Amino acid sequence: MSVSRKRFLLATVATVAIIAGVATGVEAAGGRVSGGAVVGTPGSSIAISNCKTPKTDFITNDTTGLSTASTAYVAVPGMTKSVAVGGSAPTCLVVHVAAFSFATGSGNLVFVSVGLDGTTANCNPTETQFSAQDVTFAQAHSFLCAFANVAPGTHSVALLFRSLSGSTVFLHRPSMSIEHK
């Protein structure tokens, strides 16, 4: 095979890969089901560089059976932590969450988010689907959420959850690690 033919084939493969990536992104932006996850309206992404987080706070609740049927976000019992962000200028705050969750039945999903001072508006991503239509057992899940501009001072960080359909959904033994300045 000639060198020019090989280059053409490589360019074709690269183009197909790029188009496939763009199509996947367009599908996700359209709000359909993609890769087994319900894709909602996309929010804006954030990129944080040089985020210095020398302090870590941690909270856990070793309880199983924490539940809600609320379609609006509610605080997970025992999962709100006060943190003191240092410095003299706004900085980032990074939250790692882990739990095992259960949402039984057709169309039932449990979503989680992190609230800062009573709002989820600045968390990115704003929410993450933890479970969908589980059959027998709860499964472990985790996610990372970041806040880009957190003012120095004391803040309340809360793990939140909600049910998509209003059916009862569960979180078990959640933990949350909060990295900040």
N, C-alpha and C positions, 0 to 999 in steps of 0.2 A: 504494500500500500504506500502510495506516495506521501511525502511530508505534507503537501498542501491538502490532501484528502484527510489525513489524520487531524490537521488543524481544523478543518471544516467540521468533522465529527465532534471534536472537543467543543467547538463553539456552539454547535447545535445542542449538545447535552447541557452546556452551561445556560443557554437561553431557555431551554425547557425547564430547568431547575429554577431559574429566576421567575418565569411565568407561573410555575406551580406555587412558588412562595407568594407572589402577588395575589394569585387567586385565593389562596388560603387566607391572606390578610383581608381581602375584600369580603369573603364569606363571613369571617369573624365580625367585620364591621357591620354586616347586614343583620346581625342579631339571630342567626340560625344556630342549630346545634352543630358543633364542630368538635371532632375528636372526643365525643362522648360527654362534652360539657355544654351546658346551656350558655350561649354567648349573648350577653346583653348589649346595650348601647355602650360603645367604648368611651372611656374617659380619656383624659390627657395623661400621657406618661410623664414620668419625671426621671431625671438622671441626676444623681448626686455624686460629686467628685470630692475627694479629700475630706470625707466625713470622719471627723475624729470623735470617737465615742469611748472615752477612757473609763466610764462608769457603767456598771450593769446592775440593774435591779431585777428581781425574780419573784414571781408569785405562782402558786399552784393550788389547786383544790383537788384533793384526793377522793372526791365524791363521785360515785357513778349515779346515773339517772338524772342529771341536771337537764331540765326540759323546758320547752316553750311551744306554744301554738300561735304565738304572735307573728303577724306578717310584717310588723315594724320591728326594728332592732330594739332589743332589751339587753340589759347587762347580764352576763352570766354570773350567778350567785358566787360570791367570794372571789371574784376575779377583777377587782378594781385596785389599782396601786397608785399611790402618790409618789411622784419623783421630783427631785430638785435638779433642774437643768442649770448648769453653771455658765460662766462667761458673761460677756457684756454685749453680745450681738446674737441675733437669731442663728440657730444651728439645726442640724438634723437630729432626728430621733428614730431609731430602728427597733421594730418589735418583731420577735419570733414567737409564733404560737404553735402549740402542738396539743392534740387531744384525739380521742377516738370518738366517732360519731355514728348516729343511727337515724335513718329516716325511712320508715317502712311504708310500703304501699306504692301503687302507681301514681306517678306525678308528684311525689313528696320529695322535697329537697330541703337541706339545712344549709344556710349561708352563715358565714362568720365574718366579722370585721373588728377593727380596733377603733375605739373612740378616744379622742383627746379632748379633755375639758367639755365633755358632753356632745361632741360632734364627730362625724365620720368624714366630713367634707374634705379634710386635708390628707387623709390616709390614702396611700397609693400602693396596691390597688384598693379601691373602696370596699370591695367585698370578695370573698372567695367561697366557692361551692365546696362544702365538706362531704356531703353525702347525697345520694340520690337513689330512691327506690330500693333500699337495702332489703334483703330477704331474711337472713337468719342472724348474722353477727355484725357488731359494730366493727369499724376498721379505723386504723390510725391514720391521721392526716396532719399536715403542718403547712404553714405559710409564713411569709415574711411581708411586713408592711412597713412603709417608711413615711415619715412626715418631714418635709424639706425645710420648713422655716418655723422653728419652735423658739419662742422668745425665752430668755433666761427667766428663771423663777420656778415656782412649784406648780406642777401640772398633775391632773388626774388622768390615768391611762386605764381604760376598761376594755375587757374582752366582751364583744357583743355577739348575739346570734339571733336568727329569725327563721321562720318557716315560710317557704314559698307559698304553700297552699292553705295554710291555717291548720294543718294537722299537727299533732304533737311530734316534735323531733327532739333528739337527745344529744348531749355532749357528755363525755365521761372523762374524769381525771385531767382536766385541762391544765396547761402550764403556759406561762408567758415570761419571756426574757426581754427586758427593755434596755437597750444600749443608748447612752446619751452622754453629753458633755457634763 
